[in-house]
Amino acid sequence: MRRLVRSPLTIIAVLLGFTLSSFWALVAWKSTEEKASALAQAGQQTQALTHSLAQHASKSFGAVALALFGASQYIEHSDKSARSSAEINDLLAQYAKNMPQVRELGVLSANGDWMYSSFETVPTVNNSDREYFRFHQAHPEQAGPRISEPVISRVTGRPTLLMTRRLPNADGSFGGVVFAAIDLAYFRSFYQGFESDQGRTVTLMKKNGKVLVHRSDEQVGKDVGGSSLFASRLKEASTGLYSIVSPFDGRHKQFAFEIVAEFPVVISVAVAEDSILAEWRGSRNFDFLLGGVVSTVLIGLAALLMRQFRERSKMARMLRERERGYRLLAENIEDVVTRLDLNGRRLYMSPSIEKMLGWTPAEALQHEGYEIVHPAHREFVKDAVNRLGPAERTAIREYLMRSKSGDYVWVESQFSLIQETEGSSPEVLVVVREITKRKAAEEQLVAANARLKDLSETDTLTGIANRRKFDEMLEREFKRCYRSQSELSLLFIDIDKFKLFNDTYGHTAGDECIQRVASALKSNLKRPGDLVARYGGEEFAVLLPETGAQNAETVAEALRLAVSDMAIAHQGNSHGRVTISIGLAASRCDHASSPAAVLAAADAALYVSKQDGRNKVSLAAENPALRLVRPA
């Protein structure tokens, strides 16, 4: 028994069994944890998407409800004249135009006839038999908006969801119904962007279980009120996440829901679990495959180790043969193999040195260790050798070596520390490879990339920076301004009535005009950090770092006068020559401002210059906090 325990074969078998069992336990634990992580992460994403879609639905329905309230108030306080009728129709049309989710708005009289409509002509249809009309007749206490079941519009013939509101007379009696036809296709189109694959489904339902919007049109109108969502989940919480078997396609899914605020509507997002776990299954299968390979390798290594214990003498002979083969390889490959001591003295040089550098091995060994290394690179190579040790056993360096002809050649060397053996000192094994062609290709690539970058940031017509370059520099300078607590100014410039110039003198003359204006702007900026760019068409932008509003206004006036003084004829301009209008915005670059805000302020100031007669400089607020939009 004691002999069996001491047997190397028994020890190897026990260690192998322990290693394999521990390894597969780790693989199983990793697979379980990754599955739970995948489901948890997908659940967070699904809940976040559901919440976003619920907010979208709330805002969409809220906008419609607000429009119905506004329309009802307008109708209640207007007279019955033809002019008022036209104004009401125009109001409804404007509401419908501004809300993409609404296809039509209308008002029904107390007997169900159409009174007003967002259409160009009021339909001659009676809707007194509709459920929503009878509901408002019978329920005067229901004053707020109400969402109907999906219906087919008698006017358009399309599936429609109606939001309705009771329209009372002055005495409180039933005066009709104001309604908005919500196009379900609007929600379907919006949700398609989130259904990136067959595994995700967005559904809009009423709180009674009626399906309003679903990726499959056949499911619209289906009653799922008997599902656990409506039977219990909605009674417990307004939002949640759980696993279900889909009532639509029978697949196991991760299901998130949320009640839309202020409306009897529920939004849900269902993601098929097989879609969520697809990547996890791939990772698990790879782990199992890798585990099988590792187990096979370990078993093979154990079998090999057992065999080695029986064949030590044979292994020694094989090692000697292998050493001879390595020396033969080193002496015949194109790469140079050399050995150094830790002081850099060469101990061995392979014959391939003659093909690479022209030196014979004997000649190369006569040189000091770093003598044929380029003087600028000697310390670099010495450092690589000196750093070798237990913590850093290998190093790779690229440097220049001198050939026998005196020329220098680019090489890549891998330095490996060979630990001392019995009776010998530590050595450094160096494998040297010529990389002259690769270095030349890399330099050409760097030059080509630099040229491409210049082309991508330069306007081809004017030769100055383009919008991409300007936006990049504005962002960079704003951050630098923020760090240094300095000021930054921006000029937004537009050639006055340039379209009339093009129409009068032709596009060739227009291009020449833009080129001359760009040249005048560039030549009048004196500091290296100032930047002028063509922002688009006849618009230019000037960035003035570390410049306050007063100095920037001086620069702007100089630019305006420079363009005007060129006296380029322009019959369509009231000044008789080409002029520019300039909007100026300055910022202290604090947390209340941003590059976009400064640009918007300069754009708004430019608009003021044009409104005041053009050929002017106008200033915006120093720290613009509002998003200013130029009127159409």
FIKE-6071 format. One record per residue (C-alpha): residue in three letters; x, y, z. Coordinates in steps of 0.02 Angstrom, whole numbers, padded with zeros to 5 digits, always signed. Layout:
N
alaXYZ...
// end
This chain:
632
met+00000+00000+00000arg+00141+00121+00046arg+00227+00081-00118leu+00066+00120-00212val+00052+00291-00127arg+00231+00332-00168ser+00211+00280-00350pro+00229+00429-00469leu+00091+00355-00576thr-00031+00358-00429ile+00015+00536-00383ile-00010+00593-00563ala-00180+00505-00572val-00240+00587-00410leu-00181+00759-00463leu-00263+00738-00634gly-00429+00688-00556phe-00426+00835-00436thr-00379+00958-00574leu-00514+00899-00695ser-00652+00898-00563ser-00603+01075-00505phe-00592+01136-00684trp-00765+01071-00734ala-00841+01139-00573leu-00771+01310-00621val-00841+01294-00799ala-01014+01250-00731trp-01011+01395-00607lys-00955+01517-00743ser-01095+01459-00859thr-01227+01480-00722glu-01165+01653-00674glu-01156+01713-00855lys-01334+01652-00889ala-01401+01745-00737ser-01301+01900-00788ala-01367+01893-00967leu-01548+01882-00907ala-01522+02020-00777gln-01439+02137-00901ala-01571+02104-01033gly-01705+02134-00901gln-01632+02305-00857gln-01624+02353-01040thr-01802+02291-01071gln-01871+02387-00921ala-01778+02544-00973leu-01848+02530-01151thr-02023+02498-01083his-02013+02653-00973ser-01953+02759-01120leu-02094+02696-01230ala-02220+02728-01091gln-02159+02907-01078his-02174+02924-01266ala-02352+02857-01264ser-02397+02971-01117lys-02332+03123-01209ser-02416+03071-01372phe-02586+03044-01289gly-02561+03197-01177ala-02533+03310-01327val-02694+03247-01405ala-02790+03271-01242leu-02724+03449-01228ala-02776+03484-01407leu-02953+03419-01371phe-02965+03529-01217gly-02906+03681-01315ala-03027+03647-01455ser-03175+03623-01336gln-03134+03785-01243tyr-03120+03880-01408ile-03288+03811-01468glu-03376+03847-01303his-03325+04030-01307ser-03353+04064-01493asp-03511+04117-01582lys-03598+04017-01720ser-03549+04131-01864ala-03473+04069-02027arg-03313+04159-01983ser-03303+04068-01817ser-03336+03903-01905ala-03192+03935-02024glu-03079+03984-01879ile-03124+03824-01785asn-03090+03718-01940asp-02922+03806-01961leu-02882+03775-01777leu-02921+03588-01794ala-02817+03578-01954gln-02671+03663-01868tyr-02682+03541-01722ala-02685+03392-01842lys-02537+03460-01940asn-02430+03483-01784met-02464+03310-01711pro-02402+03165-01820gln-02498+03040-01714val-02665+03122-01759arg-02744+03089-01928glu-02897+03197-01904leu-02994+03302-01777gly-03179+03334-01782val-03328+03397-01685leu-03499+03311-01685ser-03659+03402-01645ala-03784+03343-01517asn-03871+03237-01651gly-03708+03156-01714asp-03680+03260-01873trp-03508+03331-01910met-03497+03516-01865tyr-03312+03551-01887ser-03166+03454-01956ser-02979+03465-01987phe-03015+03409-02165glu-03035+03539-02302thr-03220+03496-02310val-03330+03439-02166pro-03388+03257-02199thr-03575+03228-02215val-03576+03078-02100asn-03680+03045-01946asn-03593+02958-01801ser-03733+02955-01674asp-03730+02764-01672arg-03547+02756-01621glu-03512+02688-01446tyr-03411+02839-01391phe-03551+02959-01445arg-03683+02864-01346phe-03565+02853-01197his-03544+03042-01185gln-03733+03067-01209ala-03768+02955-01060his-03624+03007-00946pro-03618+03196-00918glu-03503+03168-00769gln-03365+03106-00887ala-03289+03275-00929gly-03110+03221-00965pro-03037+03134-01117arg-03083+02954-01154ile-02997+02825-01265ser-03108+02710-01367glu-03087+02535-01432pro-03007+02520-01606val-03135+02564-01741ile-03137+02578-01931ser-03156+02760-01982arg-03310+02796-02088val-03217+02938-02171thr-03049+02856-02211gly-03089+02672-02192arg-02929+02645-02088pro-02908+02567-01913thr-02919+02708-01790leu-02907+02741-01603leu-03019+02883-01547met-02988+03002-01402thr-03151+03093-01364arg-03212+03231-01249arg-03389+03285-01206leu-03438+03455-01273pro-03565+03537-01158asn-03687+03677-01198ala-03688+03836-01095asp-03821+03760-00980gly-03719+03601-00956ser-03826+03493-01070phe-03751+03380-01202gly-03688+03483-01348gly-03589+03355-01445val-03420+03271-01447val-03248+03335-01495phe-03134+03193-01550ala-02963+03154-01620ala-02928+03004-01732ile-02760+02933-01676asp-02673+02839-01816leu-02617+02670-01747ala-02493+02658-01891tyr-02396+02801-01809phe-02360+02695-01655arg-02327+02539-01761ser-02199+02633-01865phe-02117+02705-01709tyr-02105+02536-01622gln-02030+02451-01775gly-01867+02542-01740phe-01851+02450-01574glu-01899+02278-01642ser-01727+02248-01715asp-01753+02061-01732gln-01887+01928-01717gly-01851+01909-01531arg-01923+02077-01472thr-02105+02133-01479val-02181+02300-01423thr-02368+02296-01384leu-02487+02437-01339met-02645+02382-01248lys-02791+02455-01155lys-02807+02416-00971asn-02955+02302-01011gly-02840+02188-01113lys-02883+02246-01290val-02729+02249-01404leu-02708+02417-01491val-02537+02399-01576his-02437+02241-01610arg-02302+02192-01734ser-02426+02067-01809asp-02580+02155-01878glu-02684+01998-01849gln-02665+02021-01661val-02736+02199-01658gly-02904+02196-01570lys-02867+02031-01482asp-02927+02020-01301val-02789+01961-01183gly-02879+02017-01025gly-02872+01840-00956ser-02681+01838-00950ser-02587+01853-00786leu-02540+02032-00830phe-02719+02094-00816ala-02778+01962-00691ser-02650+02001-00557arg-02492+02095-00608leu-02573+02264-00646lys-02668+02256-00481glu-02503+02239-00386ala-02392+02365-00474ser-02394+02491-00616thr-02233+02421-00688gly-02142+02256-00680leu-02037+02121-00761tyr-02068+01933-00765ser-02059+01780-00878ile-02210+01724-00979val-02266+01607-01115ser-02324+01729-01249pro-02511+01723-01287phe-02469+01776-01464asp-02338+01650-01522gly-02316+01531-01373arg-02130+01570-01348his-02047+01590-01179lys-02010+01774-01158gln-01945+01903-01037phe-02092+02023-01017ala-02088+02202-00953phe-02242+02313-00935glu-02287+02488-00876ile-02450+02583-00863val-02447+02743-00964ala-02463+02889-00845glu-02637+02972-00839phe-02711+02856-00972pro-02792+02682-00966val-02657+02611-01078val-02520+02483-01047ile-02357+02469-01144ser-02260+02305-01144val-02096+02244-01218ala-02070+02056-01236val-01901+01982-01281ala-01883+01798-01324glu-01771+01712-01197asp-01689+01607-01333ser-01637+01771-01416ile-01569+01840-01251leu-01473+01682-01216ala-01407+01653-01392glu-01240+01734-01353trp-01232+01646-01186arg-01262+01477-01269gly-01123+01513-01392ser-01007+01558-01248arg-01061+01403-01150asn-01034+01289-01298phe-00863+01366-01325asp-00821+01341-01141phe-00874+01159-01153leu-00773+01136-01311leu-00624+01222-01232gly-00648+01119-01075gly-00648+00962-01178val-00490+01016-01267val-00406+01064-01102ser-00460+00899-01023thr-00395+00803-01172val-00232+00898-01164leu-00215+00867-00977ile-00250+00683-00998gly-00128+00676-01140leu+00003+00769-01040ala-00023+00653-00893ala-00004+00502-01005leu+00151+00580-01081leu+00223+00618-00909met+00194+00439-00855arg+00283+00380-01007gln+00427+00500-00977phe+00461+00426-00807arg+00494+00261-00894glu+00599+00334-01033arg+00716+00460-00953ser+00867+00398-01045lys+00775+00408-01210met+00719+00587-01171ala+00900+00640-01139arg+00948+00576-01310met+00800+00666-01389leu+00852+00828-01304arg+01027+00815-01376glu+00954+00787-01549arg+00839+00934-01526glu+00982+01047-01475arg+01077+00999-01632gly+00922+01036-01736tyr+00901+01208-01657arg+01082+01252-01697leu+01057+01193-01877leu+00900+01300-01890ala+00988+01453-01818glu+01129+01436-01943asn+01017+01421-02096ile+00867+01538-02070glu+00870+01717-02138asp+00847+01792-01964val+01010+01821-01870val+01028+01728-01706thr+01158+01790-01582arg+01201+01764-01400leu+01259+01902-01282asp+01319+01905-01104leu+01238+02030-00986asn+01374+02158-01029gly+01326+02156-01213arg+01478+02055-01273arg+01437+01938-01418leu+01463+01753-01384tyr+01390+01682-01545met+01332+01748-01715ser+01238+01645-01845pro+01300+01644-02026ser+01146+01737-02088ile+01227+01899-02026glu+01329+01902-02187lys+01173+01904-02296met+01090+02040-02191leu+01234+02159-02153gly+01383+02096-02252trp+01486+02048-02098thr+01551+01871-02078pro+01513+01794-01908ala+01697+01810-01861glu+01700+01995-01910ala+01540+02030-01814leu+01609+01947-01657gln+01762+02060-01662his+01655+02216-01638glu+01604+02275-01466gly+01427+02228-01419tyr+01341+02392-01471glu+01472+02460-01591ile+01373+02428-01752val+01211+02496-01676his+01167+02674-01731pro+01235+02798-01601ala+01062+02871-01573his+00993+02698-01531arg+01133+02625-01424glu+01062+02676-01255phe+00892+02617-01313val+00960+02442-01350lys+01067+02439-01191asp+00913+02480-01089ala+00821+02331-01166val+00961+02213-01111asn+00978+02290-00938arg+00791+02277-00903leu+00788+02089-00932gly+00759+01990-00773pro+00630+01883-00681ala+00494+02016-00704glu+00532+02052-00887arg+00606+01902-00976thr+00587+01963-01155ala+00597+02129-01246ile+00572+02184-01427arg+00658+02337-01501glu+00668+02416-01673tyr+00828+02510-01714leu+00961+02543-01847met+01116+02434-01871arg+01267+02477-01978ser+01309+02361-02122lys+01484+02324-02183ser+01460+02451-02325gly+01424+02588-02198asp+01237+02602-02232tyr+01112+02582-02091val+00975+02449-02096trp+00815+02445-01994val+00802+02285-01889glu+00683+02213-01759ser+00766+02114-01620gln+00687+02003-01488phe+00792+01990-01330ser+00761+01838-01218leu+00847+01804-01052ile+00917+01628-01037gln+00932+01582-00854glu+01098+01515-00795thr+01120+01327-00787glu+01246+01227-00688gly+01419+01291-00729ser+01362+01436-00841ser+01312+01618-00824pro+01148+01701-00883glu+01145+01745-01067val+01035+01845-01185leu+00970+01761-01343val+00938+01887-01483val+00841+01853-01643val+00869+01993-01770arg+00755+02022-01920glu+00773+02153-02057ile+00620+02268-02069thr+00681+02402-02190lys+00538+02373-02313arg+00409+02369-02174lys+00475+02533-02102ala+00465+02615-02274ala+00286+02555-02294glu+00240+02620-02121glu+00313+02792-02161gln+00216+02798-02324leu+00057+02749-02232val+00083+02885-02101ala+00111+03015-02236ala-00043+02957-02333asn-00150+02963-02175ala-00088+03139-02137arg-00132+03193-02314leu-00305+03114-02303lys-00335+03203-02137asp-00288+03370-02214leu-00404+03339-02362ser-00548+03289-02247glu-00531+03452-02148thr-00509+03573-02294asp-00644+03655-02399thr-00603+03613-02581leu-00669+03777-02653thr-00585+03902-02536gly-00437+03807-02464ile-00485+03857-02287ala-00549+03741-02150asn-00717+03656-02176arg-00861+03634-02056arg-00794+03469-01988lys-00629+03550-01942phe-00718+03700-01866asp-00833+03593-01757glu-00683+03493-01696met-00582+03650-01654leu-00732+03734-01569glu-00755+03583-01455arg-00568+03576-01417glu-00549+03764-01385phe-00706+03769-01277lys-00635+03633-01163arg-00468+03725-01153cys-00559+03888-01117tyr-00659+03800-00981arg-00500+03734-00898ser-00410+03901-00904gln-00565+04003-00857ser-00532+04117-01005glu-00649+04188-01137leu-00694+04130-01312ser-00781+04221-01454leu-00864+04157-01612leu-00913+04252-01770phe-01049+04186-01885ile-01036+04268-02057asp-01151+04266-02208ile-01127+04349-02380asp-01274+04467-02401lys-01401+04420-02535phe-01284+04291-02611lys-01425+04201-02702leu-01461+04360-02801phe-01275+04372-02839asn-01277+04195-02910asp-01435+04230-03009thr-01361+04391-03079tyr-01181+04345-03115gly-01185+04154-03127his-01118+04014-03018thr-00939+04032-03081ala-00935+04212-03022gly-01020+04155-02861asp-00881+04028-02828glu-00750+04162-02863cys-00840+04281-02744ile-00838+04149-02605gln-00653+04120-02635arg-00610+04306-02624val-00715+04328-02466ala-00630+04177-02387ser-00459+04246-02433ala-00501+04417-02360leu-00563+04340-02197lys-00410+04228-02179ser-00285+04366-02218asn-00360+04481-02085leu-00342+04355-01943lys-00172+04390-01864arg-00154+04261-01725pro-00102+04080-01760gly-00241+04014-01648asp-00381+04105-01741leu-00477+03998-01865val-00591+04040-02012ala-00694+03902-02091arg-00823+03887-02227tyr-00975+03828-02131gly-01084+03793-02283gly-01137+03881-02443glu-01101+04066-02420glu-01085+04051-02230phe-00920+04065-02136ala-00874+04046-01953val-00726+04122-01860leu-00659+04054-01695leu-00566+04176-01582pro-00493+04088-01428glu-00451+04191-01273thr-00544+04341-01344gly-00678+04442-01257ala-00829+04523-01338gln-00746+04696-01357asn-00592+04632-01447ala-00697+04512-01550glu-00806+04657-01607thr-00649+04748-01665val-00597+04595-01766ala-00773+04577-01837glu-00775+04758-01895ala-00605+04734-01977leu-00670+04581-02070arg-00828+04672-02125leu-00728+04820-02191ala-00603+04704-02277val-00740+04622-02378ser-00827+04786-02416asp-00664+04868-02470met-00639+04736-02605ala-00783+04825-02695ile-00848+04670-02783ala-00997+04732-02885his-01167+04667-02827gln-01320+04747-02908gly-01441+04648-02799asn-01368+04720-02639ser-01427+04891-02579his-01245+04937-02547gly-01200+04905-02730arg-01057+04790-02682val-01029+04624-02595thr-01047+04644-02406ile-01059+04527-02259ser-01166+04520-02103ile-01087+04458-01942gly-01160+04385-01784leu-01045+04384-01631ala-01059+04280-01474ala-00936+04276-01329ser-00931+04153-01184arg-00839+04132-01021cys-00842+03943-01052asp-00923+03897-00886his-01047+03760-00844ala-01194+03869-00900ser-01132+03873-01080ser-01083+03749-01216pro-01011+03752-01393ala-01184+03725-01466ala-01256+03869-01363val-01119+03989-01419leu-01145+03939-01600ala-01333+03961-01584ala-01310+04132-01505ala-01194+04189-01645asp-01319+04125-01774ala-01458+04223-01689ala-01349+04379-01686leu-01317+04356-01872tyr-01504+04356-01900val-01516+04521-01806ser-01383+04595-01921lys-01484+04544-02074gln-01644+04613-02000asp-01559+04779-01966gly-01511+04805-02148arg-01359+04691-02171asn-01174+04741-02182lys-01173+04751-01992val-01100+04668-01838ser-01221+04616-01700leu-01178+04547-01528ala-01268+04409-01433ala-01274+04383-01245glu-01105+04345-01166asn-01161+04179-01090pro-01307+04117-01196ala-01415+03996-01097leu-01563+03985-01216arg-01570+03886-01377leu-01598+04024-01504val-01674+03970-01669arg-01673+04079-01823pro-01853+04104-01883ala-01895+04024-02051
// end
